[in-house]
């Protein structure tokens, strides 16, 4: 649905709702299918499927979607179960949580990014003797500099 070479049109069977460039929606928006936003949405936005936010769209909402492609302006937190694609024209002010994130050059982001890692745990710290070796080595370098 979000291929760069593929144009999304209203006749596409997977798109359930389109909020056009002249439309402003305020409140809680919930949907089951794919959603394309080209206008303004203020409130909350949830879809169980895919979300596309166009380049001229303005969103002031917390967002929840399965997958998302963002080209416009978003002020609010974003939670995506799958893949989040952020184009070079996107401006996002809010925290992001997604399994996979793609950020194009030029995108502006202010917030935290959280990518859940499942069962992966942090590695154990290196044994003490390795730390001592590193500090001894750095001591040698300090004396070389004198």
C-alpha positions in Angstrom: 0.0 0.0 0.0 2.8 2.4 0.8 5.2 1.7 -2.1 6.8 4.9 -3.4 6.0 3.8 -7.0 2.3 3.1 -6.3 -0.2 5.9 -6.1 -2.9 5.5 -3.5 -6.3 6.3 -5.0 -9.8 6.3 -3.5 -10.7 3.3 -5.7 -8.1 1.2 -4.0 -10.2 -1.5 -2.3 -8.1 -1.5 0.8 -8.7 2.1 1.7 -11.8 2.4 4.0 -11.6 6.1 4.9 -10.1 9.2 3.3 -10.0 12.6 5.2 -9.4 15.0 2.3 -7.4 18.2 2.3 -10.4 20.4 3.0 -11.7 18.3 5.9 -11.1 19.0 9.6 -12.0 16.3 12.1 -12.1 16.9 15.9 -12.6 14.2 18.5 -11.8 10.5 18.7 -11.5 8.7 15.4 -11.6 4.8 15.3 -11.4 2.7 12.3 -10.9 -0.9 11.2 -9.6 -0.5 7.7 -6.9 1.5 5.9 -7.0 5.3 6.5 -5.6 8.1 4.5 -5.4 11.6 6.0 -4.7 14.7 3.8 -6.6 17.2 6.1 -6.6 18.1 9.8 -7.3 15.8 12.7 -7.3 16.8 16.3 -8.0 14.3 19.1 -7.2 10.6 19.0 -6.7 8.4 16.0 -6.9 4.6 16.0 -7.0 2.1 13.1 -6.4 -1.6 13.2 -4.9 -1.5 9.8 -2.7 0.9 7.8 -2.5 4.7 8.1 -1.1 7.2 5.6 -0.7 10.8 6.6 -0.2 13.0 3.6 2.4 15.7 3.2 0.0 18.6 3.8 -1.9 16.9 6.7 -1.8 18.3 10.2 -2.5 15.9 13.1 -2.7 16.8 16.7 -3.5 13.4 18.2 -2.2 10.3 19.8 -2.0 7.7 17.0 -2.4 3.9 17.0 -2.1 1.8 13.9 -0.9 -1.5 12.5 1.5 0.1 10.0 1.9 3.8 9.1 3.5 6.1 6.5 3.9 9.7 7.6 4.7 12.6 5.3 2.9 15.5 7.2 3.0 17.1 10.6 2.1 15.2 13.7 2.0 16.5 17.3 1.3 13.5 19.6 2.6 10.1 20.4 2.6 7.4 17.8 2.2 3.6 18.5 2.6 1.3 15.5 2.5 -2.5 15.9 4.5 -3.2 12.7 6.4 -0.8 10.4 6.5 3.0 10.6 7.8 4.9 7.5 8.7 8.5 8.0 9.3 10.5 4.8 11.7 13.4 4.4 8.8 16.0 4.7 7.5 14.7 8.0 7.6 16.7 11.2 6.8 14.7 14.4 6.6 16.1 17.9 6.0 13.2 20.2 7.2 9.8 21.2 7.3 6.9 18.8 6.9 3.2 19.4 7.2 0.7 16.6 8.7 -2.7 15.7 10.4 -1.4 12.5 11.1 2.3 11.8 12.3 3.9 8.6 13.3 7.6 8.7 14.1 9.4 5.5 16.7 12.2 5.3 15.1 15.5 6.0 12.5 14.3 8.5 12.3 16.3 11.8 11.6 14.5 15.0 11.4 15.6 18.6 10.7 12.8 21.1 11.7 9.4 22.1 11.9 6.3 19.9 11.1 2.9 21.4 11.6 -0.3 19.4 10.6 -3.3 21.5 13.2 -6.1 21.3 11.2 -9.0 22.5 13.2 -11.5 24.6 16.6 -10.0 23.9 18.3 -9.1 27.2 21.1 -6.7 27.8 24.6 -8.3 27.8 26.3 -8.9 31.1 29.0 -6.4 31.9 32.6 -7.3 31.1 34.6 -9.1 33.8 36.5 -6.8 36.2 39.9 -7.9 34.8 39.0 -6.5 31.4 38.1 -3.1 33.0 41.4 -3.1 34.8 43.2 -3.9 31.6 41.5 -0.9 29.9 42.3 1.5 32.7 46.0 0.3 32.7 46.2 0.9 29.0 44.7 4.4 29.3 47.2 5.1 32.0 50.0 4.2 29.6 48.6 6.6 27.0 48.4 9.4 29.5 52.1 8.9 30.3 53.0 8.9 26.6 51.3 12.3 26.3 53.4 13.9 29.0 
